[in-house]
Amino acid sequence: MPNSATQDSARTKKKIVLAYSGGLDTSIIIPWLKENYDCEVIAMVGDVGQGDDIDAVVAKAYATGASKVVVEDMREEFLTGYVFPALKAGAVYEHKYLLGTSLARPVIAKHQVEVALRESAEAVAHGCTGKGNDQVRFELTYQALAPELQVIAPWRDWTLKSREDCLDYAEAHGIAVAASREKIHSRDKNLWHLSHEGGELEDANHAPFDSTWQMSRSPQDAPDREETVEIGFEAGVPISVGGMKLNPVSLVELLNEIGGRNAIGRIDLVENRFVGIKSRGCYETPGGTLLVAAHRELEALTLDREVAHFKQSIALKYAEMVYYGFWFTPLREALDAFVASTQQKVTGSVKLGLYKGNVTVLGRTSPYSLYRTDLSSFTMDSSYDQKDAAGFIRILGLPLRSQALATRLEDAKEKEAGQGVAS
């Protein structure tokens, strides 16, 4: 039985809540924190749909020295509170990236802060590198929600410089990890996507190995016939697949399965990190790619032209803010309010055709459609008088005609002045 001095020491030890995944980095961080801070480490495991054996992750955290493990199921909150708002905003970073990792970080950090406050912890820790975006995403969330918490970022403090160094540390401490010197990819998976970095991908001119992809088939291995899928939306939020209403988690999981088997959602991207470094990553977002395509088509059917065009600029800003880690900010909340107002009538369904990595729109319908056959048809009727177009174009062209006349007068004066000099 421990004596009173031992008990007093345990009570006075600093508590640190670590965002724990059980991967290479966080697996070695628990013993490192204990060695360097003489602290109690509470591992917070966030389930955002990464598909891990949570029981195994919990057991591993305890085996490597965690005093407590807290599991938080964030799957539905991740989709409804983060992914779907970004979907409604049309947020895509640098033309390709659907922000899978970027959207997961703020919800994980939010729960981590909540655990730290419940456990009366003094600090929070993460396993993000000093070169990446994730350190910014985590720490901006900490500052927004609990600025009093100390932040510990081992990658910025320890002497380890590479994933190989981390493997050496794990081996020296008897920690089993899935990564190896032959299988060195850094991966991040959640309900929305799977990312791949490192290994052969560090050479921007090197094609990814076939084995790198895990969530989707290659186009060569996809079915030789088109598969159709119909996605239903209500106020911009996906609610059904093939006419069957589903909860958010089941809906995304089903679309991941459908898109994945048809080679949908693979991208290879050289992106601009927030810290100023260009990096190369490969991403798989099969279900998300289908949802983005369908949502865009439904917006094209239901949004007023000026709203649709202005919203494109909002989408770029929204994507940039998510990527940079500015989720818990007044501006993001204000943009959400604008986006929500644009989505009130984005209700209906879109039918897509999927074939070997390609997505084709086969149809779209909405009770709030602004598309009118009588107006768009080449057949003339009373709903549109073509003669009106002449006046419309002439008024639009008034500034152009004024500019042209002014230019002619200036040219004439210059020509006249030139002739005077010549004489």
Secondary structure as UniProt FT lines:
FT   HELIX           4..12
FT   STRAND          15..19
FT   HELIX           24..37
FT   STRAND          40..47
FT   HELIX           54..63
FT   TURN            64..65
FT   STRAND          68..73
FT   HELIX           75..78
FT   HELIX           79..83
FT   HELIX           84..89
FT   TURN            94..96
FT   HELIX           100..118
FT   TURN            119..120
FT   STRAND          123..125
FT   TURN            130..131
FT   HELIX           134..145
FT   TURN            147..148
FT   STRAND          150..152
FT   HELIX           154..157
FT   HELIX           163..172
FT   TURN            173..174
FT   STRAND          186..189
FT   STRAND          194..197
FT   HELIX           199..202
FT   TURN            204..205
FT   HELIX           210..212
FT   HELIX           219..221
FT   STRAND          227..234
FT   TURN            235..236
FT   STRAND          237..241
FT   TURN            242..243
FT   STRAND          244..245
FT   HELIX           248..261
FT   TURN            262..263
FT   STRAND          266..272
FT   TURN            274..275
FT   STRAND          278..284
FT   HELIX           286..302
FT   HELIX           305..324
FT   HELIX           330..342
FT   TURN            343..345
FT   STRAND          348..355
FT   TURN            356..357
FT   STRAND          358..365
FT   TURN            367..368
FT   HELIX           373..376
FT   TURN            382..383
FT   TURN            386..387
FT   HELIX           388..396
FT   HELIX           398..422
//
